[in-house]
Amino acid sequence: MHSPIVIHDQNGELIAAVVQNGRIDKGMPKFNFPMATVSDIASFLHSLDAGESTAPNFDPKSVLVGNAAAGKAYFNGKGHCTACHSVKKDLAGIGSKYDPPHLQDEIFSAGGTGIFGEPSPTAPPTMVTVVMPSGAVIKGRFVDMDDFTVVLIDEAGNRRTIERDGNVPRVDVSNPLQAHLDMVRNWEDRDLHDVTAYLATLK
């Protein structure tokens, strides 16, 4: 209920972006619900928190429910975060750069999406390679894929929609952030909160 999307949503306009577009990278499909249904869902979500999370005085620090010392130990140990990150280099001052809700979203999405679920302009693009039955290879920036088509922006900048029939043509999607996403999904909630609390101390 303290998700920034829910907090800032009024009548489903922000929640609709998630419901109707899905979060394919997180395993959530698109739902073709009419706006009236999304508004009903939003009303239900708002009712669960009795309006507290939409209060104008919502304190972003209230999401800091973890233990910073435990987060530091997890970051440097079991979490294997130091394999890719350094608190003196890429994460230096991150606690000043992001408030706690944004910081937690950055951890969970690997910086791939913004706080409202929109793609981050600074995230490396997901790429796709399509190998046609003829052997021709089409590469480009991944846009979307379902059971029937794959959509991409090819190397010439053209948007292309290629029909699919099962595994033909072969489609290989490469997300530079996938390793981080896979790792974080194996964390327990406590781990996420502890690491958030730790990184928030890095001013």
Sequence and secondary structure as in RCSB ss.txt:
>XXXX:A:sequence
MHSPIVIHDQNGELIAAVVQNGRIDKGMPKFNFPMATVSDIASFLHSLDAGESTAPNFDPKSVLVGNAAAGKAYF
NGKGHCTACHSVKKDLAGIGSKYDPPHLQDEIFSAGGTGIFGEPSPTAPPTMVTVVMPSGAVIKGRFVDMDDFTV
VLIDEAGNRRTIERDGNVPRVDVSNPLQAHLDMVRNWEDRDLHDVTAYLATLK
>XXXX:A:secstr
   HHHHH SSSTTHHHHHHH BGGGTB      HHHHHHHHHHHHHHTTTGGG TT  GGGG  S HHHHHHHH
HTTT GGGT  TTTTTTTHHHHS HHHHHHHHHHTTSB TTS B TTS   EEEEE TTS EEEEEEEEE SSEE
EEEETTS EEEEE BTTBSEEEEE TTHHHHHHHHTS HHHHHHHHHHHTT  
